[in-house]
Amino acid sequence: MTENVAVFLDFQNVHLVGHGLFGHGREPYRCVPDPVRIADLIASRRGRPSAAAAIRVYRGQPHPHHQPLPAASNDAQAAQWTRDRRVQVIRRQLNYRDWPNQPPREKGIDVAIAVDLVHLAFRRQYDALVLFSGDTDLLPALESVVKLGLGHVEVACWSGAKPLRFPRTNLPYCHFLDEKVWDAVADDWH
């Protein structure tokens, strides 16, 4: 029997860490990871037959007044990715509090991921929840799902990055994705 997997991507973390490790000096927009290919690859590497049934992408949304080109790219990426019915892109407006002296910042993304992760765990419609992020602020959500017995959790990270782990353990299971995977999932959005 095929297991249904929900994959949660902390997109800024996935993109920038992957680019930092495997981008080889290219501009970040020349190697933007495709969430569908990442999720399908993670599902295919699990130890039992699995399918990525839900792909949830969390990212900041540039404001077109402040950053017209990044805003247009962000919109185009969301439009392309959501052509696949499994994909939901959850975007939150970037905070421009100190603009233009400081770059804009994501606000509320970690909370959105944590809330959705726990919410979907309570619904019990997936056999596994896989979080792709290195942000330790998300550990309490994973711990809550496990402590409450709401479902099976796994994590993913790029090889060379530190995986999310429960204190003093090697849990949850981590899907380490290497440079070959990066090359297979990265698109040029120039």
NUKOL-666228 format. One record per residue (C-alpha): x, y, z; residue number from 1. Coordinates in nm, 2 decimals. Layout:
<nodes>
X_Y_Z_seq
X_Y_Z_NUM
...
</nodes>
This chain:
<nodes>
X_Y_Z_seq
0.00_0.00_0.00_1
0.13_0.34_-0.10_2
0.18_0.59_0.19_3
0.06_0.95_0.14_4
0.32_1.21_0.24_5
0.28_1.58_0.31_6
0.60_1.78_0.24_7
0.65_2.12_0.40_8
0.91_2.34_0.25_9
1.05_2.64_0.44_10
1.14_2.78_0.10_11
1.38_3.06_0.19_12
1.58_2.82_0.40_13
1.56_2.54_0.13_14
1.67_2.79_-0.14_15
1.94_2.99_0.04_16
2.11_2.69_0.22_17
2.11_2.49_-0.11_18
2.24_2.78_-0.30_19
2.51_2.85_-0.04_20
2.62_2.48_-0.06_21
2.58_2.41_-0.43_22
2.52_2.73_-0.62_23
2.89_2.77_-0.71_24
2.88_3.15_-0.72_25
2.58_3.17_-0.95_26
2.31_3.43_-0.87_27
2.04_3.29_-0.65_28
1.77_3.35_-0.91_29
1.97_3.12_-1.15_30
1.92_2.82_-0.93_31
1.57_2.82_-0.77_32
1.47_2.47_-0.64_33
1.14_2.33_-0.78_34
0.92_2.22_-0.48_35
0.74_1.95_-0.68_36
1.06_1.78_-0.79_37
1.20_1.80_-0.43_38
0.88_1.65_-0.28_39
0.85_1.37_-0.54_40
1.22_1.28_-0.48_41
1.18_1.27_-0.10_42
0.87_1.04_-0.14_43
1.06_0.82_-0.38_44
1.35_0.77_-0.14_45
1.14_0.66_0.16_46
1.18_0.30_0.27_47
0.83_0.21_0.17_48
0.61_0.29_-0.13_49
0.51_0.66_-0.09_50
0.37_0.95_-0.29_51
0.39_1.32_-0.22_52
0.02_1.38_-0.18_53
0.06_1.74_-0.05_54
0.33_1.99_-0.12_55
0.32_2.31_0.10_56
0.56_2.59_0.02_57
0.60_2.87_0.27_58
0.78_3.19_0.17_59
0.78_3.57_0.19_60
0.61_3.78_-0.07_61
0.80_4.09_-0.20_62
0.59_4.40_-0.24_63
0.58_4.52_-0.60_64
0.62_4.89_-0.49_65
0.95_4.82_-0.32_66
1.08_4.53_-0.53_67
0.90_4.50_-0.86_68
1.12_4.23_-1.02_69
1.14_4.00_-0.72_70
0.77_4.04_-0.67_71
0.70_3.94_-1.03_72
0.93_3.64_-1.01_73
0.77_3.53_-0.68_74
0.42_3.55_-0.85_75
0.54_3.37_-1.16_76
0.70_3.09_-0.95_77
0.38_3.05_-0.74_78
0.17_3.04_-1.05_79
0.39_2.77_-1.21_80
0.42_2.56_-0.90_81
0.05_2.56_-0.83_82
-0.03_2.41_-1.17_83
0.03_2.09_-0.99_84
-0.29_2.04_-0.78_85
-0.08_1.90_-0.49_86
0.10_2.23_-0.43_87
-0.02_2.51_-0.20_88
0.20_2.82_-0.18_89
0.16_3.01_0.15_90
0.30_3.35_0.12_91
0.33_3.63_0.37_92
0.41_3.99_0.29_93
0.78_4.08_0.36_94
0.84_4.34_0.63_95
1.00_4.65_0.50_96
1.03_4.83_0.83_97
1.40_4.94_0.77_98
1.38_4.96_0.39_99
1.60_5.06_0.20_100
1.87_5.06_0.47_101
1.81_4.70_0.55_102
1.67_4.42_0.33_103
1.31_4.32_0.39_104
1.25_4.03_0.63_105
1.02_3.74_0.64_106
0.77_3.76_0.93_107
0.53_3.48_1.03_108
0.65_3.21_0.81_109
0.78_2.98_1.09_110
0.45_3.03_1.28_111
0.25_2.94_0.96_112
0.46_2.63_0.91_113
0.42_2.52_1.27_114
0.05_2.58_1.28_115
-0.01_2.40_0.95_116
0.21_2.10_1.05_117
0.02_2.05_1.38_118
-0.32_2.11_1.21_119
-0.26_1.86_0.94_120
-0.13_1.61_1.19_121
-0.45_1.64_1.39_122
-0.65_1.57_1.06_123
-0.45_1.24_1.02_124
-0.49_1.24_0.64_125
-0.13_1.17_0.57_126
0.09_0.87_0.67_127
0.40_1.10_0.71_128
0.48_1.46_0.75_129
0.82_1.57_0.61_130
0.96_1.91_0.70_131
1.24_2.05_0.49_132
1.40_2.32_0.69_133
1.70_2.38_0.92_134
1.52_2.63_1.14_135
1.53_2.51_1.50_136
1.23_2.73_1.58_137
1.02_2.46_1.41_138
1.13_2.18_1.64_139
0.85_2.24_1.90_140
0.59_2.17_1.62_141
0.76_1.84_1.53_142
0.79_1.75_1.90_143
0.43_1.82_1.96_144
0.31_1.60_1.68_145
0.53_1.31_1.81_146
0.44_1.37_2.18_147
0.07_1.38_2.11_148
0.09_1.06_1.89_149
-0.06_1.25_1.59_150
0.16_1.10_1.32_151
0.50_1.01_1.18_152
0.74_1.30_1.11_153
1.06_1.31_0.91_154
1.29_1.60_0.81_155
1.49_1.69_0.51_156
1.80_1.90_0.46_157
2.08_1.95_0.21_158
2.39_1.74_0.27_159
2.64_1.96_0.45_160
2.37_2.14_0.65_161
2.27_2.05_1.01_162
1.94_1.85_1.02_163
1.67_1.93_1.27_164
1.69_1.67_1.55_165
1.52_1.62_1.88_166
1.77_1.69_2.17_167
2.02_1.42_2.23_168
1.88_1.19_1.95_169
1.92_1.11_1.58_170
1.54_1.16_1.54_171
1.35_1.23_1.34_172
1.47_1.05_1.03_173
1.64_1.28_0.79_174
1.65_1.28_0.41_175
1.99_1.42_0.32_176
1.98_1.57_-0.03_177
2.31_1.62_-0.21_178
2.45_1.83_-0.49_179
2.32_1.58_-0.76_180
1.97_1.64_-0.62_181
2.03_2.02_-0.62_182
2.13_2.00_-0.99_183
1.82_1.79_-1.07_184
1.57_2.03_-0.89_185
1.72_2.37_-0.96_186
1.56_2.59_-1.23_187
1.70_2.91_-1.38_188
1.46_3.20_-1.33_189
1.66_3.46_-1.50_190
</nodes>
